[in-house]
Structure formats: C-alpha cells, structure tokens
Amino acid sequence: MSEAPYPADLYALLHRGTPGDLAFYSRQCAGASAVLELGCGYGRVLEALARAGSRVLGLERDGDLLALAAARRRRLEAPAAQRIALVRGDMRHFELTRRFDRILIPHSGLYCLLSEVDCTRCLECVAAHLTDDGLLILDAYAADSFHQLAEATTPLRTTPDPHWEDEEFEPLVSVEQNGRVYDVTEASRWTPAQQRLDVVYRYRSRDGGAPSDGHIPQRYLLASQLPGQFEAAGLQLLSLHGDFRGNPFREDSEQLVAVARLAPRSWSGR
C-alpha cells in the first residue's frame, strides 16, 4: 500500500484488480502446497485461491486493509476460510518460518516500492522464502509505451507535491457503499526521470461533506529492467508476457506478467 493514508473501505470499493487475474493466479497456484501473497490488501486474491483449494498466507502492512481481509475470511465457508492465514508485515523486510512454492505480487504491488533499494530488499526476501523449485509470479501495468514519451514531455512538477488542485482531477467512476454513492475523480503526476507516477483518487459523497483522498505513489519498472532487478536479488526471470493469456510482451502491451525462480547459484548454495 501507499505511504500516505488511504481509507481501507474506499480502497476496496475501487481497486478490484485486473480482469482475468484471479483465474490466472488460481491456475498458477494449482497443486502448490504453500502460497504467499505480498501486499494482500483486503483479501481479494486470497479468497479466490482458497476457494480453488490453495493454502495461502497473506502479508499486508496496512492494518485496516488486513482487518478487511480478516472479515472477508470470516464470511467464507469453513474449508476455504481455514486455508487462509494473515500476517501484518512489510514486503521490504519480512522473515517467516517457512518457505513457499509460490510467492505472488499481484496488481502492480511491486511498484509501491519507491526506490531501487526497497525493490531489491523485497526481492531478496522473496528469494529467501522460495523453495528450490518455487516461483515468484507478479503482474503490473506496462509502463514502456508511455515512458517512451518522456523526452517529448515536460512534467508539471519535477517532484511530487502534497497539494492537489481541484482542476487536476478528472471524472473516473461512481461507486456505492451501504447506500451511499461516491463520485470518484482521479489526478496523476508523472516524473519520468524517477519513473515515478503519483495518483490520487478523490471520493466525493453525493450526501455532501468533505471529500476523502486516497494516494498511491508508484515507482514503475520497465520490462528491460526486470532481468537485472531480479538478478540483483538472486532470482532469474523465466518468462515475461503481455497479458494473462500468455501472449508475448511487446512495446505496446498494456500489461506485464512476469514469472521468476531462484537463480541457479542461489539454489546450489542452499
């Protein structure tokens, strides 16, 4: 999750993943004896995996989101609920007592790590917790196509500014919670040199009152950077696709789906 507060209930209303991701991760985890999801949020992926028969552990830094995940687990039938465990922790530095044959970072979760050091630390923790034949699987939006515009684009600001003007926001969608309707608008700021994209979602209730903001700062990665980023943490990129159907990644792909394993030297050193 982001550094700035984002009301957990509003986050869960809007951020519902990418179409096809639940079926994809269920297929990838079929037959796995132990699955770890980093940044599990309110438990959307955990529920799908548990319903499919996987035993899953969800790690999440935000306590309010973790509470939503626990509530979601309580609503499940007993067999599926018993296959879900939850732990509060930071994906940049965690130490668990077991290893996993699948570790997942869905829905651009890796981009919430705002420095190369943090990204490497996270992936090093992944390497330390993978079984010898285990897989890291992640998905994110593909940034390559719009990053190519950087040379021709002058960002409005070179660093993120905590103050967001009303005119920066554009209509996005309307969502409903317990009979209350929110009109959601979106604003973003792009700093190409830092591969930084800051996004704010503003929720304005039709009942009136002050709006609520949810801030998601991101540091995106380019496809060409993934092999080196994995290698620095003792991992090896196995495959890179442009969607959940297995189509090759291309410069104009809108999605990035990566699978990695322990690098051979990491495996032999255990």
Secondary structure, DSSP 4 states (H G I P E B T S, - for coil): --SS---HHHHHHH----TTHHHHHHHHTTT-S-EEEES-TTSHHHHHHHHTT--EEEEES-HHHHHHHHHHHHTS-HHHHTTEEEEE--TTS---SS-EEEEEE-TTGGGG--SHHHHHHHHHHHHHHEEEEEEEEEEEE--HHHHTTGGG---S-SS--S---GGG-EEEEEEEETTEEEEEEEEEEEEGGGTEEEEEEEEEETT-S--EEEEEEEE---GGGHHHHHHHTTEEEEEEESSTT-PBP-TT-SEEEEEEEE-HHHHHT-
